[in-house]
Amino acid sequence: MNHAELKLLAKRPPVVLAVLLVIAILAFAGVTRLVNRFREQQKALARHLFEHGEAAVASGNPERAIENFRAALIYWPDNFQGQLTLARALRDTGRTTEAQTYLLGLWEAKPQDGAVNLALGRLYAREKQVDRATQYYHNAIYGEWSANLDSRRRDARFELIDFLLAQDALVPAQAELLSLASVLPANSDLHLQVAQLFLSAQDYGHALQQFQGVLQADSKNAAASSGAGEAAFQLGDFPNAKAYLQHALQIQPENAEAQRRLDLTELVLNADPYARHISQRERDRRIRQAWTQAGERLNQCAASRKISFDSAPGPPWGSLHNRWLTLKPKIERGGGDSGLMDQTMDLVFDIEQQMAGFCGSPAGSDQAFLLLRSQNRKDVGQ
């Protein structure tokens, strides 16, 4: 074998290797392309199954939806949003243990994700676990959202407040409302919603402030006017309650609830012997009317319970009746006794409070006197 042949042979292995390497690369690229195509087909099938599942949810068939969601995750097991969708469906059909497993796994992967935390908050709210629900709602409020950050956080806090109110957790609800009110944009609808929630949470002072703010922006807002009237009424500010309720009825005359509240407010104002700037004659008339009304309430309640004042009834019946009789000559004589008003109204308040316990909540003038009892009265005529 001559030198040229040896030289040619020596060059062949690298050529062969190069050719084989090119073939391998092409084959690998082809396989990769096939694998990717297969994966894309799997994801497309998964998306199709998710769409069917969402349609089943919309049509009120949650069991079919769960089947579709589970099948979709077989083809796309690492789909974060798909797992979240399945967890929500499981939660909403009462399968809380399985839903919790999914959601806590997602939370461990993305503890700041707002949607996951909101789903967990709703799960624990469904179970009426106030502390845990509040924890995850807070995580959602301060968590990360892909879009509409402010509205998502605001909606989560509204939802938390509704949950707390449903659990009669008024103090935590009031705290959440204060936080929410401090960041609200200048939107009358939102402020009206918050005002009504303050009313439900029995924080009447902040409710009134919110209603007043709405009325400053829109003086013809009937809901804000009636809400302000209710808040003022609950605060014992009956003159302002009357003004707000009258304004609400000017805007919306058919508002039956505002009319009922206005009627009671006027009963309170017209029965109040402590009212400023009324004549002594009118004050005496109101004291006499209060004494008479309380006596009727006492007699009616005693009769309904078959109690006779002629047979020395036990407390509080006998003592209340004796106090009422003792005042009779002073009431008939009228003014001149500077302590008569306080003495009479103390008896009236005691009768109304005691009878409310024995015979149920009062109505009309009796309810008005009970409401007057809650007010702190100052010196007359100031």
Secondary structure, DSSP 8 states (H G I E B T S, - for coil): --HHHHHHHHHHHHHHHHHHHHHHHHHHHHHHHHHHHHHHHHHHHHHHHHHHHHHHHHTT-HHHHHHHHHHHHHHSTT-HHHHHHHHHHHHHTT-HHHHHHHHHHHHHH-TTBHHHHHHHHHHHHHTT-HHHHHHHHHHHHTSB-SS-HHHHHHHHHHHHHHHHHHTT-HHHHHHHHHHHHTT--S-HHHHHHHHHHHHHTT-HHHHHHHHHHHHHH-TT-HHHHHHHHHHHHHTT-HHHHHHHHHHHHHH-TT-HHHHHHHHHHHHHHHH-TT-TT--HHHHHHHHHHHHHHHHHHHHHHHHHTT--GGG---TTHHHHHHHHHHHHHHHHH-SS-TTHHHHHHHHHHHHHHHHHHHH----HHHHHHHHHHTS----TT-
